[in-house]
């Protein structure tokens, strides 16, 4: 007795099951378009980029500005929010102001260090300190003898 083939259809049977017909029939297209979902449309419109992606909305452009993401722990984030509220600004604006101030300070410090390092090549680089001898000639209190 021949064994049935479970993996493929038998050529002996010409009848097709209902499942086979459903798989092979193309999906019927409905004549009516799907209903417009206002909530979905407004959500997608909010996510869509504007025509000028580098615009702030006030007409000013960012140009080549880059976006940096700042992560901080909960306590530091709360402190930033509290300070921003006290100063009447947003936490993002306050953090940006601090970063720009620090960058300015660092660049000023590096410029000062460059000036200090640009010394006279004839003068040797030493760790000597000049001490005024007169300050050591007199005792601070009383006599030493």
Secondary structure, 3 states (H helix, E strand, C coil): CCCCCCCCCCCCCCCCCHHHHHHHCCCCCCCCCCCCCHHHHHHHHHHCCCCCCCECCCCCECCCCCCCCCCCCHHHHHHHHHHHHHHCCCHHHHHHHHHHHHHHHHHHHHHHHHHHHCCCCCCCCCCCCCCCCHHHHCCCCCCCC
